[in-house]
């Protein structure tokens, strides 16, 4: 299983995990640090099981190098630092059209095309009765992380008509790849999107 995690400057932690090229889960929580130790708590979204569970985690890290984490559900993972995090976020790099797959806690992965305008406007064209719009904006930290807000519109939307989700997006310039994770206000469900820029 491949795990991708972003731990932000304020401790917000967001992640997705994939197996065989498919998104199988998401993580969100808050992480704190002391010395080379880390700990935190949050929620684990297991997509194949359609379940949401509270989780805690702990581990060690070496700044800008490596992280080793054990989760309360028995899972463990080791990660390496990705220095693309240090590239300042720029809307200019996102402008264009992305093709990828989106998934929620109640739906299987579906193909979605998303366009991003020069002002950060996100447009999800209506597909089978569900579309959406929102914004993606660089975070004030100056790191390669964007704040994302999307409101879905349509009677067939898995998260419900009018539901707004908020989260983050990370863009890999070299791979032209984007992943985004956002949750509803209750943090009971959300939207994961992984795509490549056309």
JOKAZI-V683957 format. One record per helix or strand. SS is the DSSP state (alpha for helix, beta for strand). FROM is the first residue (numbers start at 0). TO is the last residue. Records with the same first field share a line. If there is no record, write none. Layout:
SS=FROM-TO, FROM-TO
This chain:
beta=1-6, 11-18, 21-33, 36-45, 50-61, 65-70, 75-79, 95-103, 109-115, 120-126, 129-137, 145-152, 163-171, 176-182, 189-196
alpha=82-85, 90-93
